[in-house]
Amino acid sequence: MNRKYMALALAAALALPAAAARADSQPSPRIIVTGEGEASVAPDLALLSLSVMREAKTAREALDANNDAMAAVIAAMKSAGVADRDLQTAGIQIQPRYNYTNKPDGSQDAELVAYQVINTLSVRVRDIAKTGEILDKAVSLGVNQGGGITFTNEKPEAVITEARKLAVTDAIAKAKVLAEAAGVKVGKVLEITDQSYAPPPMPMQAKSFDRAAGAAPVEAGENAYRVQVNVTFELKN
């Protein structure tokens, strides 16, 4: 065999494994499906936002009045069983209030009439049944703004895990339906991506309180946790 034929034979021998490697590197047919799962659980934690607003001619007087009212509110929270760790000052605002009058030339005169002090307290209520009672006490002692309530769960991991399982089950079912419609079969799972979960707290809002309204009726309901997963499946003929 001359050198020319030997070179061609060697090139062919080298080309066959390379072609086989290229064939093996081609991705197998696959399908990506998004599965959704939802699981619900009763909340075990209520988050309250309670604000005391006091107004006076001077900032000092307004702050003193606010301090007295908020101190009474905090003492009431503790007497109702709320622990120190579940009470947190969310903010204190001191701002002037002006009375504006229009002038003939279109401008305005601003007259300082009072100072307002707003102190906001964040409260975690671990005994959901006491939420209405605690709101009633707070209003009776001076809370007159805020009133935001959010029902949530301190440790939602177990219910989120259940939602994830349901999401994967949903993805498998969808993949089977799509594959059957296309005349193929679902193979092994190639990849799973946990998209997100949404812990939907149940907020209730009120701008102000009526002292004469009495204890607020509060219904906690359930929290539904939703999860999405992306699952990649191999397809078989």
C-alpha angles and dihedrals in degrees: 000000000000124000094259093058091043090055092049092049092050092049091051092049091052094045096056097063090043092053091047090051091051090050091050091049093059109107116249118242110278143171130214117211131182115220126195129204135180132190128178134210136172113259119250099190134056120198114204130191110201125180133191117203121191128177131199142154092263132036090237093056092046092050093048092050091047092048092053093049095046092047089056091048092051091048089052091050091053093047088053090058101264109146123229091248090059094057120079133164106236097188148325121220127190114188138160121240118217133196110219124206125187120238126210092251091058097256125114137236115221117209118190105227105166149339123247125207119193121189117187123201124196113210130189112205112197095180100066092192090065096055096098092044092051092049090051092051092047093052092046090055098048113287105141105157139043114031098171112159125189122183113207143146125259094211111021095161096109095051091044089053089053090050090051091053090051090049092054091047089051091050092051092050092049092048092052092051093049094045092049091051089052093048096246137103133243115249132187125326110261101182141359123198122189103220104188146301127227117210099197109203115199108240124198118188135195127171097206142004132236109221092208095053095089127212113353115242106233128190116190099191116176136303116230115208115203126199133186125198132184113217124189115206131190114237124221131196 
